[in-house]
Amino acid sequence: MATKKYELTKEYFFHGEFWHQLDDNKGRFSARIEYSPYHGLILDYCISDSESPRTCEILYGVLNTGERCTLIGKFDFTQGNIHFDKGIIHTGRHGFPIMLFNDFYAPDSKIEYCDLSLHGLQEFIHPHGFFTQLKHLEHPIFIAKGNHWTLQLVNHVSFSVIGDDLLNIINCQNKAALENIIHQLKKTKELYPDAFFSIRKELVFYFRIKSSNDLGIEDHISKCWDISGLFSILLNKPTLPEEINIKFKGNGSKTPCLLTTGFEQRTIDLALREIKHQLLPINRKHINLGK
């Protein structure tokens, strides 16, 4: 199953219902979630149910996108506005640090690995627009081991279905060569009638972080920030996570997440500044990342 993409450098808005007990959804309340790289995650809530939480450290919810989600943070809904009109209504805007998609997760959920893409990582590895020059590799490009941590550079590829229409997108000035390719493709299709062709749509590089100590969500996020800080030295500018996808043990797919960065606007603007592979003082050709 493909992982839905949520980029930390873009803006998102969600509506949903939320509660605080994993095995009991009483006390549901409605809220809107706003995300931007500048302001982070904000829960705009309206609570009228007396069974809804006043304070908690985790919330579970369903969104108007049809997705489940888990919100992690120290929520205190007594600090907002209180309205007295045939009952008590709590409203306000509450910031929080982490939002996980796709499912409900307990704070101690075990993590298999975490995939991190940094803003500028793709350009650091290879020039934009020339990724067709690169092959998709099933194995890690490099592996570095530290104290209870393993860091890998991996790539992920996505495809679009093309089927028999593959012949429609091939061209060559040498007509004889083109006719030979078309003939060979048709012959291949006759030999393997069940074969269904697809074409590569996207190739993305990630740092894959693994822990040997079964550390939790916040520890893995902290390690992502450590790697982001080290990578900023190579790029000679602030660096932000672009995507973070967590693979929980026992879960078939990866879980995207959004984070509150806490950076000033000027720092974020510098981090989001576009870079060119050829103009970087250091790129992948100049350094052995495995060392």
Number of C-alpha atoms within 10 A of each C-alpha: 6 7 11 12 12 18 20 24 20 11 15 15 12 14 18 20 19 25 22 22 17 14 6 9 15 14 17 22 19 18 22 18 19 18 22 19 25 19 16 20 25 20 20 16 21 19 21 17 15 12 12 18 20 14 13 15 13 21 23 23 24 21 18 12 9 9 12 19 21 24 25 21 15 15 19 13 21 13 14 13 12 16 11 8 7 6 9 13 15 18 19 17 17 18 18 18 17 20 21 22 23 18 14 17 21 15 13 11 15 17 20 18 21 25 24 26 23 24 25 22 23 17 20 23 14 18 14 13 8 8 16 12 8 9 10 14 11 10 11 14 13 14 16 13 12 8 7 11 13 15 21 20 20 20 19 12 14 12 12 11 13 15 12 14 11 14 15 9 7 10 13 10 7 8 10 10 12 15 13 11 16 17 13 12 15 15 12 12 15 11 10 10 10 8 12 11 14 15 12 13 11 12 16 14 19 21 22 22 22 21 20 11 10 16 16 15 21 14 12 19 17 11 17 22 17 11 18 19 16 12 20 17 12 17 18 11 15 20 26 27 23 19 21 26 24 25 17 18 13 10 12 9 15 22 22 21 21 26 22 19 19 12 14 11 12 10 14 18 14 13 21 18 12 10 17 13 18 12 9 14 10 15 19 15 10 8 10 9 13 12 8
